[in-house]
């Protein structure tokens, strides 16, 4: 009699879903990505490497990566939908010059140059055109992932890159039409059918816009009133996949359909709910996409044709990066921005696979040639994370503009010297200025100085960690120096310099946490305060009053907390118990929660295990 476990195993092996493959794919991604991110190589390269290991040219766990790749493209689709949700129509309209100006310029220039490279590599003009234009279509998935991980999607340089990617997605439509015209079997009927296809594509866009504008919001309001969360999730996926399907039927890219759906819903009251519903699916499927790209790399084709593939990868990436850099500089981007864009967008992308497959179906290129082209694109995608890492070492450090910034003048003197004029320093200066004390202020952030100037503050440029700057700023003649910088290391360094060079000056400092406060005391500061301590106490006191405590009771409790905290800090300074000293003075809810839940409270040994941590 077979056991339930045997039956389950047979179901897994012979059913519609091979759970063994699913488990191994998930395990590969879960193991590889943290390792690669820890090494500074990025999650994309981790997924690609994991896919190569488990694919048909590695451990052969997956024998048909193309099937997974088609399913995983939904990750790119969902990614573009979320990007679209952040692109309100007004904002998208403001990018029209970048999309149809910068984007068109880059696509046409790179397309012409890469076609020339293909001809130099020995391909005929039509084949070289297909090869080069496919490589022009940058990987939306890789670039978007990099921008998202860096938090640069909303920045001006990031918006330019997004605009170019959108134009490249649109470019797949005329490129497919050109492939049909160039095909050796192309006849007048094929051209006519292609024109009909373009009409269908335009109809798809118009229909999708109409549905998004007049139907989606009322439908989502009706579904929200039903209070069924799973229905809202299903509706979100229905909108994304439905828009992708409409665009695919119209001959456009699925990603473009999802992006358009996101834009149409970007002003909806359900925008954040939709984003929350789609996000888990997006992350999982996007990771699966990169896994499948790694699996699709045909190692045998690469080894057999390594010379032409190596030449193609190097030639295409160098020429494309060079063209992007020149275009960026011509359009008034800085050297650093242009260099970063060139390296980030130098690779081919997933839409090249669509173009090459269409060219094979049209008889324009052969199957082996398609394998070489596809391998070239995949290798360029694999190389990109490494080139981005290399960019860190050659990328010029941003130079702060000194326009409108005053250096410290000779003889600067004030009763109080404030070093660092961010949020903390600005607020701390108010009582002193109200009492008409003479205050000198220095900061090394030029943007902050300009902002302070607009608020009618006089701030001089100077780095407080340099002894010569401190002397020029009048540190030795000041009564009090306030260290208000937001970096722990800088604050400690300034305190140590002042202790050694200006021992008679009283130093007050902003501390990050308890450990940093102890460092500052050891560095000789007369007074320090943790940056969130008092604001957090006032906040807790207001909540206590909202729960029924009188103002007097709240003030008494807060004073008690201050006194216990001061005693804890004194014990911690002595160094006998380290940062864990004085735990009995800290009011905790652990014992009460343990009594309610029937769980033993932490023992003194367990409490002492927090040694080395730095609570606020």
DAMO-V919035 format. One record per helix or strand. SS is the DSSP state (~ for helix, > for strand). FROM is the first residue (numbers start at 1). LEN is the number of residues. If there is no record, write none. Layout:
ss->[SS SS]
from->[FROM FROM]
len->[LEN LEN]
//
This chain:
ss->[~ ~ ~ ~ ~ ~ ~ ~ ~ ~ ~ ~ ~ ~ ~ ~ ~ ~ ~ > > ~ > ~ > ~ ~ > ~ > ~ > ~ ~ ~ ~ ~ ~]
from->[4 19 43 65 89 96 125 140 156 188 216 229 254 271 299 306 335 351 367 407 416 423 439 446 460 467 475 480 488 506 514 527 533 551 578 583 590 604]
len->[11 20 12 21 6 25 12 11 27 27 10 21 11 26 6 25 10 11 28 1 4 12 5 9 2 6 3 4 14 6 9 4 14 24 3 3 8 7]
//
